[in-house]
């Protein structure tokens, strides 16, 4: 595999990973009522609404004019991402969609050569790969919080988004069967969702 192919493979995998984590968060949020969306379980914790707002605010700043301007835009007011002022679930989810759209448009426009360029975030130089990896760790960190809080709020009503307890061997057999059928490789997060869906009556 040559250098360009490696770069494009990395980029495709990064985009696929971002899409997977977006779906994971949304499947957690789909289980949540409007009231639960705004619940703050203690003074130091963020609600699901705040985490949605923060992720989208970060994306709007980091990915606009990605190659040509600093990732911390002058019009970003990070502190207000942790405040809810006349925000509704509908307005926040629209903001969420806009943030992810900005991210995917930026990434899908990149070439292999672009990965060798340098961008800045708060004035600190990053290679494009470093900048992508920075967000590939940041967003899943918060999405893990979203899933954990949603699961806490739903308690026994929660529909798992990962391999169910005591069913790891079944999941491995499920993957092996898919491979034997010649199925395309399942996305690593999508695989657990498909397993849960196909075996929900077991």
ABEGO torsion letter per residue (X at the ends): XBAAAAAAAAAAAAAAAAAAAAAAAAAAAAABBAAAAABBABAABBBAAAAAAAAAAAAAAAABGAAABBABBAABBAAAAABBBGBBAAAAAAAAAAAAAAAAAAAAABBAAAAABBBBBGGBBBBAAAAAAAAAAAAAAAAAAAAAAAAAAAEAABBBABBBBGAAAAAAAAAAAAAAAGBBBBBAAAAAAAAAAAAAAX
